[in-house]
Amino acid sequence: MSLTPAGPPGPPPLPSVPPGSGPAGDPELRRSVLDLIGPVRKMREELERLRGRVARQEERIARQDEQLDLMRQALQRVRQDTTTEKDAAHHEAAAWYTDVRRRIDELAGSAARTVYGERPAAERHEAHARLTSALCRLAFAAQPSSPQEWRLAAGGITGDPDALPDVGRAWQEVSALRFRVGRLGGVHRWDFEVPAGRPHDPDVYDLWHKSDPGLPVSHVVAPAYQVVGRTVHVRAWVHTARG
């Protein structure tokens, strides 16, 4: 009888595990897991509450931003309306000014005709322009002038102290106009500046009605009316003369 040699020995058999003795059946481990589940659940609930609070806060912020936008729009409309009202008021004042300067010019013209009635027209017109200019400089100076100052100015130009016997109505209109413009707001000015000796530019200045457009600019007869930062409301009246 032949004998077969034995093979190498196999792995040792696994030890048997009694039922209920694994990790799932370990009471201590199970208690540890259960102890962790509670805090984790609470943390999850707290996280959900925080998320809810953040979402509500974001909604409040969004509503506040919307309200702020509406307030900004309303404020912008108020500013635009206010600006529009001020512009309209300044345009009304500008129209009033053109009437007032015409009245001053008529007053000066009457005085010039009275004093220079027998002299040549050119000489009479020159006195008329200088007298209107002098009265306008008093009327629209930084400080208010008096009727007496108007009469003295007329006497100084014409040589006749009675050249302007009555300036009451024109002076009153100037006072009312100055008061009105002063209450409108905005920085306004009566501009007497003009480049003397240059040709008259009809796009910049208005020519006084008795001046020769072919002669160079001599001086301002009535000032421009302007609100600083805006276009000129009323352009200056300028007189021309031979140098």
PyRosetta script that sets phi, psi and omega in degrees:
from pyrosetta import init, pose_from_sequence

init()
pose = pose_from_sequence("MSLTPAGPPGPPPLPSVPPGSGPAGDPELRRSVLDLIGPVRKMREELERLRGRVARQEERIARQDEQLDLMRQALQRVRQDTTTEKDAAHHEAAAWYTDVRRRIDELAGSAARTVYGERPAAERHEAHARLTSALCRLAFAAQPSSPQEWRLAAGGITGDPDALPDVGRAWQEVSALRFRVGRLGGVHRWDFEVPAGRPHDPDVYDLWHKSDPGLPVSHVVAPAYQVVGRTVHVRAWVHTARG")
pose.set_psi(1, 131.4)
pose.set_omega(1, -178.6)
pose.set_phi(2, -92.7)
pose.set_psi(2, 149.9)
pose.set_omega(2, -179.4)
pose.set_phi(3, -108.5)
pose.set_psi(3, 133.5)
pose.set_omega(3, 177.0)
pose.set_phi(4, -92.9)
pose.set_psi(4, 128.3)
pose.set_omega(4, -177.8)
pose.set_phi(5, -65.3)
pose.set_psi(5, 143.7)
pose.set_omega(5, -179.0)
pose.set_phi(6, -74.4)
pose.set_psi(6, 142.8)
pose.set_omega(6, 177.9)
pose.set_phi(7, -78.5)
pose.set_psi(7, 178.7)
pose.set_omega(7, -179.7)
pose.set_phi(8, -67.7)
pose.set_psi(8, 149.5)
pose.set_omega(8, -177.7)
pose.set_phi(9, -66.8)
pose.set_psi(9, 141.2)
pose.set_omega(9, 178.7)
pose.set_phi(10, -80.1)
pose.set_psi(10, 176.9)
pose.set_omega(10, -179.6)
pose.set_phi(11, -66.3)
pose.set_psi(11, 149.5)
pose.set_omega(11, -179.3)
pose.set_phi(12, -66.5)
pose.set_psi(12, 147.5)
pose.set_omega(12, -179.2)
pose.set_phi(13, -66.0)
pose.set_psi(13, 145.6)
pose.set_omega(13, 178.2)
pose.set_phi(14, -67.6)
pose.set_psi(14, 140.8)
pose.set_omega(14, 178.3)
pose.set_phi(15, -68.8)
pose.set_psi(15, 145.8)
pose.set_omega(15, 179.6)
pose.set_phi(16, -76.2)
pose.set_psi(16, 139.0)
pose.set_omega(16, -179.4)
pose.set_phi(17, -105.1)
pose.set_psi(17, 123.7)
pose.set_omega(17, 179.7)
pose.set_phi(18, -65.6)
pose.set_psi(18, 143.6)
pose.set_omega(18, 178.7)
pose.set_phi(19, -56.0)
pose.set_psi(19, 138.8)
pose.set_omega(19, 177.0)
pose.set_phi(20, 81.2)
pose.set_psi(20, 3.8)
pose.set_omega(20, -178.4)
pose.set_phi(21, -99.9)
pose.set_psi(21, 3.8)
pose.set_omega(21, 179.5)
pose.set_phi(22, -81.4)
pose.set_psi(22, -178.0)
pose.set_omega(22, -179.0)
pose.set_phi(23, -58.7)
pose.set_psi(23, -39.5)
pose.set_omega(23, -179.5)
pose.set_phi(24, -66.9)
pose.set_psi(24, -22.6)
pose.set_omega(24, -179.4)
pose.set_phi(25, -100.6)
pose.set_psi(25, 6.3)
pose.set_omega(25, -180.0)
pose.set_phi(26, -80.4)
pose.set_psi(26, 113.1)
pose.set_omega(26, -178.3)
pose.set_phi(27, -60.9)
pose.set_psi(27, -37.5)
pose.set_omega(27, -179.0)
pose.set_phi(28, -65.1)
pose.set_psi(28, -44.9)
pose.set_omega(28, 179.1)
pose.set_phi(29, -65.5)
pose.set_psi(29, -39.1)
pose.set_omega(29, 179.1)
pose.set_phi(30, -62.4)
pose.set_psi(30, -41.7)
pose.set_omega(30, 177.9)
pose.set_phi(31, -63.3)
pose.set_psi(31, -38.1)
pose.set_omega(31, 179.4)
pose.set_phi(32, -63.9)
pose.set_psi(32, -42.7)
pose.set_omega(32, 178.9)
pose.set_phi(33, -63.9)
pose.set_psi(33, -43.6)
pose.set_omega(33, 179.1)
pose.set_phi(34, -64.1)
pose.set_psi(34, -36.1)
pose.set_omega(34, 177.8)
pose.set_phi(35, -64.0)
pose.set_psi(35, -30.2)
pose.set_omega(35, 179.7)
pose.set_phi(36, -80.4)
pose.set_psi(36, -30.0)
pose.set_omega(36, -176.1)
pose.set_phi(37, -62.3)
pose.set_psi(37, -42.1)
pose.set_omega(37, -178.8)
pose.set_phi(38, -59.3)
pose.set_psi(38, -54.7)
pose.set_omega(38, 178.6)
pose.set_phi(39, -60.5)
pose.set_psi(39, -38.3)
pose.set_omega(39, 179.3)
pose.set_phi(40, -63.2)
pose.set_psi(40, -42.0)
pose.set_omega(40, 178.8)
pose.set_phi(41, -62.9)
pose.set_psi(41, -41.5)
pose.set_omega(41, 178.6)
pose.set_phi(42, -64.3)
pose.set_psi(42, -40.0)
pose.set_omega(42, 177.9)
pose.set_phi(43, -63.4)
pose.set_psi(43, -39.9)
pose.set_omega(43, 179.0)
pose.set_phi(44, -65.1)
pose.set_psi(44, -42.0)
pose.set_omega(44, 178.4)
pose.set_phi(45, -64.2)
pose.set_psi(45, -40.7)
pose.set_omega(45, 178.3)
pose.set_phi(46, -64.5)
pose.set_psi(46, -39.1)
pose.set_omega(46, 177.8)
pose.set_phi(47, -62.8)
pose.set_psi(47, -41.5)
pose.set_omega(47, 178.2)
pose.set_phi(48, -64.4)
pose.set_psi(48, -40.1)
pose.set_omega(48, 177.5)
pose.set_phi(49, -62.9)
pose.set_psi(49, -42.2)
pose.set_omega(49, 178.7)
pose.set_phi(50, -63.2)
pose.set_psi(50, -40.8)
pose.set_omega(50, 177.7)
pose.set_phi(51, -61.8)
pose.set_psi(51, -40.4)
pose.set_omega(51, 177.6)
pose.set_phi(52, -63.6)
pose.set_psi(52, -42.6)
pose.set_omega(52, 178.7)
pose.set_phi(53, -63.6)
pose.set_psi(53, -41.9)
pose.set_omega(53, 178.7)
pose.set_phi(54, -62.4)
pose.set_psi(54, -43.3)
pose.set_omega(54, 180.0)
pose.set_phi(55, -62.2)
pose.set_psi(55, -43.2)
pose.set_omega(55, 179.1)
pose.set_phi(56, -65.6)
pose.set_psi(56, -38.6)
pose.set_omega(56, 178.2)
pose.set_phi(57, -64.1)
pose.set_psi(57, -40.5)
pose.set_omega(57, 178.1)
pose.set_phi(58, -64.0)
pose.set_psi(58, -37.8)
pose.set_omega(58, 176.8)
pose.set_phi(59, -63.8)
pose.set_psi(59, -42.7)
pose.set_omega(59, 178.5)
pose.set_phi(60, -63.0)
pose.set_psi(60, -42.4)
pose.set_omega(60, 179.5)
pose.set_phi(61, -62.9)
pose.set_psi(61, -41.5)
pose.set_omega(61, 179.0)
pose.set_phi(62, -62.3)
pose.set_psi(62, -41.9)
pose.set_omega(62, 178.4)
pose.set_phi(63, -65.2)
pose.set_psi(63, -41.0)
pose.set_omega(63, 179.0)
pose.set_phi(64, -64.9)
pose.set_psi(64, -40.3)
pose.set_omega(64, 177.0)
pose.set_phi(65, -61.6)
pose.set_psi(65, -40.5)
pose.set_omega(65, 178.5)
pose.set_phi(66, -64.1)
pose.set_psi(66, -41.9)
pose.set_omega(66, 178.3)
pose.set_phi(67, -64.9)
pose.set_psi(67, -39.6)
pose.set_omega(67, 178.0)
pose.set_phi(68, -63.5)
pose.set_psi(68, -41.0)
pose.set_omega(68, 177.8)
pose.set_phi(69, -61.6)
pose.set_psi(69, -41.9)
pose.set_omega(69, 178.3)
pose.set_phi(70, -64.1)
pose.set_psi(70, -40.0)
pose.set_omega(70, 178.6)
pose.set_phi(71, -65.4)
pose.set_psi(71, -41.4)
pose.set_omega(71, 178.2)
pose.set_phi(72, -62.0)
pose.set_psi(72, -43.1)
pose.set_omega(72, 179.4)
pose.set_phi(73, -63.2)
pose.set_psi(73, -41.9)
pose.set_omega(73, 178.6)
pose.set_phi(74, -63.8)
pose.set_psi(74, -42.7)
pose.set_omega(74, 179.2)
pose.set_phi(75, -63.5)
pose.set_psi(75, -40.1)
pose.set_omega(75, 178.7)
pose.set_phi(76, -63.4)
pose.set_psi(76, -40.2)
pose.set_omega(76, 178.2)
pose.set_phi(77, -64.6)
pose.set_psi(77, -40.3)
pose.set_omega(77, 178.6)
pose.set_phi(78, -62.3)
pose.set_psi(78, -43.9)
pose.set_omega(78, 179.4)
pose.set_phi(79, -62.9)
pose.set_psi(79, -43.2)
pose.set_omega(79, 179.4)
pose.set_phi(80, -63.6)
pose.set_psi(80, -42.4)
pose.set_omega(80, 178.8)
pose.set_phi(81, -63.2)
pose.set_psi(81, -41.9)
pose.set_omega(81, 179.4)
pose.set_phi(82, -63.7)
pose.set_psi(82, -44.0)
pose.set_omega(82, 178.7)
pose.set_phi(83, -62.1)
pose.set_psi(83, -42.9)
pose.set_omega(83, 178.9)
pose.set_phi(84, -62.4)
pose.set_psi(84, -42.2)
pose.set_omega(84, 178.8)
pose.set_phi(85, -63.8)
pose.set_psi(85, -42.3)
pose.set_omega(85, 179.5)
pose.set_phi(86, -65.4)
pose.set_psi(86, -42.3)
pose.set_omega(86, 178.6)
pose.set_phi(87, -60.6)
pose.set_psi(87, -44.0)
pose.set_omega(87, 179.4)
pose.set_phi(88, -62.3)
pose.set_psi(88, -40.3)
pose.set_omega(88, 179.6)
pose.set_phi(89, -65.5)
pose.set_psi(89, -40.1)
pose.set_omega(89, 178.5)
pose.set_phi(90, -67.8)
pose.set_psi(90, -34.8)
pose.set_omega(90, 176.4)
pose.set_phi(91, -65.8)
pose.set_psi(91, -38.3)
pose.set_omega(91, 176.0)
pose.set_phi(92, -64.1)
pose.set_psi(92, -42.5)
pose.set_omega(92, 178.1)
pose.set_phi(93, -63.8)
pose.set_psi(93, -36.2)
pose.set_omega(93, 178.7)
pose.set_phi(94, -63.9)
pose.set_psi(94, -42.2)
pose.set_omega(94, 177.5)
pose.set_phi(95, -64.1)
pose.set_psi(95, -39.0)
pose.set_omega(95, 177.7)
pose.set_phi(96, -63.5)
pose.set_psi(96, -41.1)
pose.set_omega(96, -179.7)
pose.set_phi(97, -61.3)
pose.set_psi(97, -41.6)
pose.set_omega(97, 179.5)
pose.set_phi(98, -60.9)
pose.set_psi(98, -35.5)
pose.set_omega(98, 176.4)
pose.set_phi(99, -68.9)
pose.set_psi(99, -40.8)
pose.set_omega(99, -178.1)
pose.set_phi(100, -66.5)
pose.set_psi(100, -43.6)
pose.set_omega(100, -179.3)
pose.set_phi(101, -67.5)
pose.set_psi(101, -32.0)
pose.set_omega(101, 175.4)
pose.set_phi(102, -64.1)
pose.set_psi(102, -40.6)
pose.set_omega(102, 179.1)
pose.set_phi(103, -65.6)
pose.set_psi(103, -41.4)
pose.set_omega(103, 177.1)
pose.set_phi(104, -62.2)
pose.set_psi(104, -41.6)
pose.set_omega(104, -179.6)
pose.set_phi(105, -65.1)
pose.set_psi(105, -39.1)
pose.set_omega(105, 177.4)
pose.set_phi(106, -65.8)
pose.set_psi(106, -38.5)
pose.set_omega(106, 177.8)
pose.set_phi(107, -63.1)
pose.set_psi(107, -44.6)
pose.set_omega(107, 178.8)
pose.set_phi(108, -66.1)
pose.set_psi(108, -39.0)
pose.set_omega(108, 179.3)
pose.set_phi(109, -63.8)
pose.set_psi(109, -39.1)
pose.set_omega(109, 178.1)
pose.set_phi(110, -62.9)
pose.set_psi(110, -42.0)
pose.set_omega(110, 178.6)
pose.set_phi(111, -65.3)
pose.set_psi(111, -40.7)
pose.set_omega(111, -179.6)
pose.set_phi(112, -65.4)
pose.set_psi(112, -39.7)
pose.set_omega(112, 179.0)
pose.set_phi(113, -67.0)
pose.set_psi(113, -37.4)
pose.set_omega(113, -179.7)
pose.set_phi(114, -65.6)
pose.set_psi(114, -44.1)
pose.set_omega(114, -174.7)
pose.set_phi(115, -84.8)
pose.set_psi(115, -36.2)
pose.set_omega(115, -173.8)
pose.set_phi(116, -111.0)
pose.set_psi(116, 23.6)
pose.set_omega(116, -175.5)
pose.set_phi(117, -58.0)
pose.set_psi(117, -31.1)
pose.set_omega(117, -177.1)
pose.set_phi(118, -95.3)
pose.set_psi(118, 0.5)
pose.set_omega(118, -177.3)
pose.set_phi(119, -96.3)
pose.set_psi(119, 168.0)
pose.set_omega(119, 179.7)
pose.set_phi(120, -58.8)
pose.set_psi(120, 151.3)
pose.set_omega(120, -177.3)
pose.set_phi(121, -59.1)
pose.set_psi(121, -39.7)
pose.set_omega(121, -178.3)
pose.set_phi(122, -61.9)
pose.set_psi(122, -41.0)
pose.set_omega(122, 179.1)
pose.set_phi(123, -68.2)
pose.set_psi(123, -39.7)
pose.set_omega(123, 178.4)
pose.set_phi(124, -65.5)
pose.set_psi(124, -42.0)
pose.set_omega(124, 179.5)
pose.set_phi(125, -65.9)
pose.set_psi(125, -36.8)
pose.set_omega(125, 179.0)
pose.set_phi(126, -65.2)
pose.set_psi(126, -42.5)
pose.set_omega(126, 177.4)
pose.set_phi(127, -65.2)
pose.set_psi(127, -38.5)
pose.set_omega(127, 177.5)
pose.set_phi(128, -59.2)
pose.set_psi(128, -48.1)
pose.set_omega(128, -179.0)
pose.set_phi(129, -63.3)
pose.set_psi(129, -44.2)
pose.set_omega(129, -178.6)
pose.set_phi(130, -66.1)
pose.set_psi(130, -36.4)
pose.set_omega(130, -179.6)
pose.set_phi(131, -70.8)
pose.set_psi(131, -42.3)
pose.set_omega(131, 176.2)
pose.set_phi(132, -60.4)
pose.set_psi(132, -42.4)
pose.set_omega(132, 179.5)
pose.set_phi(133, -62.4)
pose.set_psi(133, -43.3)
pose.set_omega(133, -179.0)
pose.set_phi(134, -64.8)
pose.set_psi(134, -41.9)
pose.set_omega(134, 179.9)
pose.set_phi(135, -67.5)
pose.set_psi(135, -38.7)
pose.set_omega(135, 178.5)
pose.set_phi(136, -66.5)
pose.set_psi(136, -36.9)
pose.set_omega(136, 178.1)
pose.set_phi(137, -65.8)
pose.set_psi(137, -34.0)
pose.set_omega(137, 174.3)
pose.set_phi(138, -73.0)
pose.set_psi(138, -42.8)
pose.set_omega(138, -175.8)
pose.set_phi(139, -64.5)
pose.set_psi(139, -36.4)
pose.set_omega(139, -173.5)
pose.set_phi(140, -118.2)
pose.set_psi(140, 30.9)
pose.set_omega(140, 174.0)
pose.set_phi(141, -74.3)
pose.set_psi(141, 172.0)
pose.set_omega(141, -179.3)
pose.set_phi(142, -61.8)
pose.set_psi(142, -36.2)
pose.set_omega(142, 179.0)
pose.set_phi(143, -110.7)
pose.set_psi(143, 144.5)
pose.set_omega(143, 179.9)
pose.set_phi(144, -61.0)
pose.set_psi(144, 149.8)
pose.set_omega(144, 178.0)
pose.set_phi(145, -108.2)
pose.set_psi(145, 170.6)
pose.set_omega(145, -178.5)
pose.set_phi(146, -111.2)
pose.set_psi(146, 160.4)
pose.set_omega(146, 175.0)
pose.set_phi(147, -57.7)
pose.set_psi(147, -35.0)
pose.set_omega(147, 179.0)
pose.set_phi(148, -62.6)
pose.set_psi(148, -38.9)
pose.set_omega(148, 177.8)
pose.set_phi(149, -64.7)
pose.set_psi(149, -35.8)
pose.set_omega(149, 177.1)
pose.set_phi(150, -63.4)
pose.set_psi(150, -45.5)
pose.set_omega(150, -178.7)
pose.set_phi(151, -65.8)
pose.set_psi(151, -38.6)
pose.set_omega(151, 178.3)
pose.set_phi(152, -65.0)
pose.set_psi(152, -40.0)
pose.set_omega(152, 178.6)
pose.set_phi(153, -63.4)
pose.set_psi(153, -42.4)
pose.set_omega(153, 179.1)
pose.set_phi(154, -64.5)
pose.set_psi(154, -40.5)
pose.set_omega(154, 178.0)
pose.set_phi(155, -65.1)
pose.set_psi(155, -36.4)
pose.set_omega(155, 179.8)
pose.set_phi(156, -67.1)
pose.set_psi(156, -32.8)
pose.set_omega(156, -179.0)
pose.set_phi(157, -83.2)
pose.set_psi(157, -42.5)
pose.set_omega(157, -175.1)
pose.set_phi(158, -91.4)
pose.set_psi(158, -18.8)
pose.set_omega(158, -175.1)
pose.set_phi(159, 81.5)
pose.set_psi(159, 2.8)
pose.set_omega(159, -179.5)
pose.set_phi(160, -117.3)
pose.set_psi(160, 112.3)
pose.set_omega(160, -178.6)
pose.set_phi(161, -65.4)
pose.set_psi(161, -16.4)
pose.set_omega(161, 179.7)
pose.set_phi(162, -104.6)
pose.set_psi(162, 21.1)
pose.set_omega(162, -177.9)
pose.set_phi(163, -64.1)
pose.set_psi(163, -32.5)
pose.set_omega(163, 178.0)
pose.set_phi(164, -119.3)
pose.set_psi(164, 83.4)
pose.set_omega(164, -177.5)
pose.set_phi(165, -69.1)
pose.set_psi(165, -28.2)
pose.set_omega(165, -176.2)
pose.set_phi(166, -142.3)
pose.set_psi(166, 112.8)
pose.set_omega(166, 178.0)
pose.set_phi(167, -115.6)
pose.set_psi(167, 9.0)
pose.set_omega(167, -170.5)
pose.set_phi(168, -53.6)
pose.set_psi(168, -53.1)
pose.set_omega(168, -173.7)
pose.set_phi(169, -67.6)
pose.set_psi(169, -44.9)
pose.set_omega(169, 179.7)
pose.set_phi(170, -62.7)
pose.set_psi(170, -42.6)
pose.set_omega(170, 179.9)
pose.set_phi(171, -64.1)
pose.set_psi(171, -39.9)
pose.set_omega(171, 178.7)
pose.set_phi(172, -64.0)
pose.set_psi(172, -40.0)
pose.set_omega(172, 178.8)
pose.set_phi(173, -66.0)
pose.set_psi(173, -38.9)
pose.set_omega(173, 176.5)
pose.set_phi(174, -62.2)
pose.set_psi(174, -44.8)
pose.set_omega(174, 179.9)
pose.set_phi(175, -61.1)
pose.set_psi(175, -43.0)
pose.set_omega(175, 179.5)
pose.set_phi(176, -65.7)
pose.set_psi(176, -40.2)
pose.set_omega(176, 179.0)
pose.set_phi(177, -65.0)
pose.set_psi(177, -44.6)
pose.set_omega(177, 178.8)
pose.set_phi(178, -60.1)
pose.set_psi(178, -42.4)
pose.set_omega(178, 179.5)
pose.set_phi(179, -63.2)
pose.set_psi(179, -44.1)
pose.set_omega(179, -179.4)
pose.set_phi(180, -63.1)
pose.set_psi(180, -47.8)
pose.set_omega(180, -178.6)
pose.set_phi(181, -64.1)
pose.set_psi(181, -38.4)
pose.set_omega(181, -180.0)
pose.set_phi(182, -63.9)
pose.set_psi(182, -25.1)
pose.set_omega(182, -179.0)
pose.set_phi(183, -90.7)
pose.set_psi(183, -5.6)
pose.set_omega(183, -175.9)
pose.set_phi(184, -77.4)
pose.set_psi(184, -22.5)
pose.set_omega(184, -175.4)
pose.set_phi(185, 85.6)
pose.set_psi(185, 163.7)
pose.set_omega(185, -175.0)
pose.set_phi(186, 83.6)
pose.set_psi(186, 152.7)
pose.set_omega(186, -179.1)
pose.set_phi(187, -90.2)
pose.set_psi(187, 113.5)
pose.set_omega(187, 179.8)
pose.set_phi(188, -110.6)
pose.set_psi(188, 164.4)
pose.set_omega(188, 176.4)
pose.set_phi(189, -151.7)
pose.set_psi(189, 153.2)
pose.set_omega(189, 173.3)
pose.set_phi(190, -104.1)
pose.set_psi(190, 109.2)
pose.set_omega(190, -168.7)
pose.set_phi(191, -95.9)
pose.set_psi(191, 113.0)
pose.set_omega(191, 178.0)
pose.set_phi(192, -98.9)
pose.set_psi(192, 2.6)
pose.set_omega(192, -174.8)
pose.set_phi(193, -79.4)
pose.set_psi(193, 132.9)
pose.set_omega(193, 178.6)
pose.set_phi(194, -153.6)
pose.set_psi(194, 139.6)
pose.set_omega(194, 179.4)
pose.set_phi(195, -76.6)
pose.set_psi(195, 98.5)
pose.set_omega(195, -178.9)
pose.set_phi(196, -66.5)
pose.set_psi(196, 146.4)
pose.set_omega(196, 177.3)
pose.set_phi(197, 91.1)
pose.set_psi(197, -10.4)
pose.set_omega(197, 179.9)
pose.set_phi(198, -92.3)
pose.set_psi(198, 159.0)
pose.set_omega(198, 175.6)
pose.set_phi(199, -62.9)
pose.set_psi(199, 149.8)
pose.set_omega(199, 178.5)
pose.set_phi(200, -67.2)
pose.set_psi(200, 129.9)
pose.set_omega(200, 177.7)
pose.set_phi(201, -106.0)
pose.set_psi(201, 106.3)
pose.set_omega(201, -176.9)
pose.set_phi(202, -67.5)
pose.set_psi(202, -14.2)
pose.set_omega(202, 177.9)
pose.set_phi(203, -83.3)
pose.set_psi(203, -11.0)
pose.set_omega(203, -176.7)
pose.set_phi(204, -116.7)
pose.set_psi(204, -39.3)
pose.set_omega(204, -175.9)
pose.set_phi(205, -126.6)
pose.set_psi(205, 152.9)
pose.set_omega(205, 172.0)
pose.set_phi(206, -94.4)
pose.set_psi(206, 134.1)
pose.set_omega(206, -179.4)
pose.set_phi(207, -80.5)
pose.set_psi(207, 130.6)
pose.set_omega(207, 176.3)
pose.set_phi(208, -59.7)
pose.set_psi(208, 144.8)
pose.set_omega(208, -165.4)
pose.set_phi(209, -65.6)
pose.set_psi(209, -15.3)
pose.set_omega(209, 178.9)
pose.set_phi(210, -112.3)
pose.set_psi(210, 14.4)
pose.set_omega(210, -179.3)
pose.set_phi(211, -93.5)
pose.set_psi(211, 154.5)
pose.set_omega(211, 179.5)
pose.set_phi(212, -90.4)
pose.set_psi(212, 117.8)
pose.set_omega(212, -178.4)
pose.set_phi(213, -65.8)
pose.set_psi(213, -16.0)
pose.set_omega(213, -179.6)
pose.set_phi(214, -84.8)
pose.set_psi(214, -7.1)
pose.set_omega(214, -179.3)
pose.set_phi(215, -98.1)
pose.set_psi(215, 159.1)
pose.set_omega(215, 179.0)
pose.set_phi(216, -71.9)
pose.set_psi(216, 158.3)
pose.set_omega(216, -179.9)
pose.set_phi(217, -65.2)
pose.set_psi(217, 135.0)
pose.set_omega(217, 179.4)
pose.set_phi(218, -103.8)
pose.set_psi(218, -56.6)
pose.set_omega(218, -178.1)
pose.set_phi(219, -163.0)
pose.set_psi(219, 171.2)
pose.set_omega(219, 177.9)
pose.set_phi(220, -83.4)
pose.set_psi(220, 132.3)
pose.set_omega(220, 174.6)
pose.set_phi(221, -89.5)
pose.set_psi(221, -44.1)
pose.set_omega(221, 176.5)
pose.set_phi(222, -139.5)
pose.set_psi(222, 138.6)
pose.set_omega(222, -171.7)
pose.set_phi(223, -73.2)
pose.set_psi(223, 162.0)
pose.set_omega(223, 170.1)
pose.set_phi(224, -76.8)
pose.set_psi(224, 150.2)
pose.set_omega(224, 176.4)
pose.set_phi(225, -112.5)
pose.set_psi(225, 121.9)
pose.set_omega(225, -175.6)
pose.set_phi(226, -144.8)
pose.set_psi(226, 140.6)
pose.set_omega(226, 168.8)
pose.set_phi(227, -94.9)
pose.set_psi(227, 126.0)
pose.set_omega(227, -175.0)
pose.set_phi(228, -57.3)
pose.set_psi(228, 132.8)
pose.set_omega(228, -178.6)
pose.set_phi(229, 91.8)
pose.set_psi(229, -6.1)
pose.set_omega(229, 179.3)
pose.set_phi(230, -119.9)
pose.set_psi(230, 167.4)
pose.set_omega(230, 175.0)
pose.set_phi(231, -68.0)
pose.set_psi(231, 159.2)
pose.set_omega(231, -178.4)
pose.set_phi(232, -64.7)
pose.set_psi(232, 128.6)
pose.set_omega(232, 178.9)
pose.set_phi(233, -76.7)
pose.set_psi(233, -43.9)
pose.set_omega(233, 178.1)
pose.set_phi(234, -133.5)
pose.set_psi(234, 125.3)
pose.set_omega(234, -179.6)
pose.set_phi(235, -76.9)
pose.set_psi(235, 156.1)
pose.set_omega(235, -178.1)
pose.set_phi(236, -69.8)
pose.set_psi(236, 146.3)
pose.set_omega(236, 168.1)
pose.set_phi(237, -84.6)
pose.set_psi(237, 129.2)
pose.set_omega(237, 178.1)
pose.set_phi(238, -122.6)
pose.set_psi(238, 150.1)
pose.set_omega(238, 177.5)
pose.set_phi(239, -109.5)
pose.set_psi(239, 145.3)
pose.set_omega(239, 177.5)
pose.set_phi(240, -113.3)
pose.set_psi(240, 153.1)
pose.set_omega(240, 179.7)
pose.set_phi(241, -161.7)
pose.set_psi(241, 159.9)
pose.set_omega(241, 175.5)
pose.set_phi(242, -71.0)
pose.set_psi(242, 139.9)
pose.set_omega(242, -179.0)
pose.set_phi(243, -65.5)
pose.dump_pdb("model.pdb")
